Amino acid sequence: MSLLLPIVLILAVLAGLVLISVRLLKSRDSASVEDRLDEFGTLDRPPTLEELELSQPFSERVLIPLLEGLADLAKRINPQGGTENIQHQLDLAGNPYGWSPTQFLGFRFLAALLLGGLGVVVLVLAKGMALPRRLVLTGIMAVGGYYLPSLWLRSKTSSRQREIARSLPDALDLLTICVEAGLGFDGAIARVAEKWDDALSREFRRVLQEIQLGKLRREALRGMADRIEVQEVSTFVAAIVQAEELGVSIAKVLRIQADEMRRRRRQRAEELARQAPIKMLPAIAFLIFPAIFVVLLGPAVIQVMTMDIGIGGMGGGLP
C-alpha cells in the first residue's frame, strides 16, 4: 500500500501536465469570424460581459492567466535575455502550439511546482529516509520538472531540422524547374509553398508574407535561416543572397544548389547506413544472442543436468 500511493500520485501529476498541454493546444483552434458572427446572430439580445467571459474556453479563462502569472514570477529569477532565448528556441521548434515565451516559461514553472510538490508528498510518505536526503530528492524532482519541457522542445527542434534537411533537395528541384520555366523567384517560392505542407513550405510561406509586408528578400531569407539553423538551408540562403547582389542568374545557382543538396542527402544516407551495424550491436548482444543461446544450449544443459542426477542416484545406491 505504501508503494502504490506514490505511483498513483506520479501518474496523476503526469496526467495533469498532459491535460494542461492538450487544453492549451485546443485553445489555439479558435473559431473563425464567420462562426462567431453566426453564433451572435442567433441570440435575441447582445451578450453581457459576464456571458462573453464565460463563453471562452476554460484554458483561456484559467490556464493561460495562471501560466502568465507564474511566468511573471519566473522572469524575476531568469536573466534579462531569457525571453529572447526562449523565443529563439520556440522558433527553432516551429512553435508547435503557438505559445509565447511568457506562456512557455510559465509552463516550465508550473511543471517544476507540480513535480516538486509531488516529491514532497512522496518523500513524506517515505518515513525511513533522512531529512537532508528528502530535501535533495525534492529539489532534483523540481529541477527536473523545470527542464523537462526544454528537453521536449529540443526533441521537437531536432525532428523539425531533420524533416527540413530531407525535404530541401526536392524543394530546390521544384524551385529550379519553376524558375527555368519563367517564373520569378518569389513565384517559385509560392509554388513550393502551395505544393507541400511541411516545415519547409511553412517557412517559405512566412518568407513570402514578410516580403509582402515590405521586408527585403535577403533579410527575409536570412531570418528563415536563423529560425531553422540547418547547414544546408544556410548555404542555400547565402548562395541566393550572393547571386542577387552580384546579378548572377538565379536559375543557374538553383541548379547547382539542387545538385549539391542531393549529393549531401546521399552522403547522409550512406553515413547512416554505415552507423547501422554499430547501433544494432547492443540489441544483438543483449537481446538476440541470449535467445539463441537459450534455444541452442538449453536442451544440452537440461540433458547434462539429467545425467548428473542419474549418476548421483546410481552412486548413492552403491555400497
C-alpha positions, -999 to +999 in steps of 0.1 A: +000+000+000+029+024+008+043+018-027+010+021-046+002+056-033+034+073-047+029+056-081-007+068-082+004+104-073+031+104-100+007+092-127-019+118-116+006+146-119+018+134-153-018+131-165-024+167-152+005+180-172-008+162-203-043+176-199-030+211-194-009+208-226-040+195-245-062+223-233-036+249-243-034+232-277-071+232-282-073+268-271-053+277-303-080+262-325-103+292-321-134+296-341-135+316-373-150+351-376-180+337-396-188+311-370-187+337-342-210+360-362-234+332-368-234+324-331-241+361-322-268+363-349-289+336-332-290+355-299-321+375-290-301+402-272-265+413-271-245+392-246-233+407-214-196+409-204-201+381-179-216+359-206-188+367-230-163+358-203-180+325-195-182+316-232-145+315-235-127+281-231-115+271-197-079+273-209-084+309-219-101+319-187-080+300-162-049+281-175-033+308-197-037+336-170-022+311-145+007+303-167+013+340-174+012+348-137+038+321-130+059+333-159+060+368-144+072+353-112+098+332-130+111+361-151+123+378-120+147+348-115+158+344-151+184+367-167+174+396-188+179+379-222+159+348-212+128+358-231+147+363-264+164+329-259+131+312-253+116+328-284+145+316-304+141+281-291+103+282-299+112+294-335+136+265-339+109+241-329+084+257-352+064+269-322+041+239-325+014+251-302+016+288-308+030+296-274+045+329-265+078+329-245+059+340-214+034+311-216+062+285-222+081+299-192+050+297-171+045+261-182+081+252-171+075+269-138+042+250-133+058+217-141+085+224-116+059+233-089+039+201-096+068+177-097+084+194-067+051+192-047+048+156-057+083+149-045+074+165-011+043+142-008+061+111-018+091+117+005+068+125+034+054+090+029+089+075+028+094+076+066+126+056+065+147+083+047+167+111+064+156+147+061+186+160+041+182+133+015+145+141+012+152+177+006+178+168-021+155+145-039+127+171-038+150+197-053+160+172-080+124+165-089+116+202-091+146+210-113+137+180-135+102+193-139+116+227-148+139+214-175+116+186-189+097+210-212+130+223-226+141+187-234+108+181-252+113+214-271+148+203-281+134+170-294+108+189-315+137+210-328+158+180-338+129+163-356+120+195-374+155+201-386+158+165-399+125+170-418+137+202-434+170+186-443+152+157-460+127+179-479+151+206-491+165+188-522+130+182-536+120+218-529+152+230-547+143+208-577+109+223-579+123+258-574+147+252-603+120+239-626+097+269-619+125+295-624+137+279-656+101+278-668+099+316-665+085+322-630+102+347-607+119+336-576+091+348-554+066+330-576+086+298-574+087+300-536+049+304-537+046+273-559+066+253-534+046+266-505+014+255-523+028+221-533+036+207-499+025+212-463+056+206-442+080+226-421+100+240-450+069+250-470+056+268-439+089+287-437+087+297-474+051+309-467+064+331-439+091+345-461+065+355-487+044+371-461+074+391-448+083+402-483+047+413-490+049+434-457+078+453-471+108+433-458+138+429-482+141+395-497+176+389-484+166+398-449+135+375-450+157+346-463+183+352-436+156+353-410+144+319-423+179+305-420+182+318-384+148+302-375+159+268-389+197+266-382+203+238-407+236+240-426+221+232-460+195+259-456+221+285-446+242+275-476+212+279-499+203+313-485+239+325-487+241+315-524+207+332-533+217+364-515+251+364-532+235+358-566+211+386-560+238+410-550+262+401-579+235+398-606+242+361-613+214+340-629+193+326-600+183+296-622+220+285-626+226+290-588+195+269-580+206+241-604+240+240-587+224+241-552+199+213-561+227+190-573+247+198-542+218+191-518+210+158-535+247+148-531+246+157-494+214+138-489+230+107-505+261+111-483+240+115-452+221+083-461+254+064-466+266+076-433+235+064-415+238+031-433+274+027-420+263+036-385+235+009-386+257-021-376+271-002-346+236+008-335+224-028-339+252-042-318+237-036-283+203-052-294+222-082-309+244-086-279+217-082-252+185-095-269+192-118-298+223-137-287+208-147-253+177-160-270+199-180-295+220-194-266+188-205-248+175-222-279+208-239-288+223-247-254+191-252-234+185-288-244+221-297-238+221-281-203+189-300-194+204-332-207+236-327-187+216-319-155+196-350-160+227-371-165+242-357-133+211-365-113+211-400-127+247-406-119+242-392-084+213-415-078+233-445-091+263-436-069+241-433-039+229-469-042+265-484-043+279-499-010 
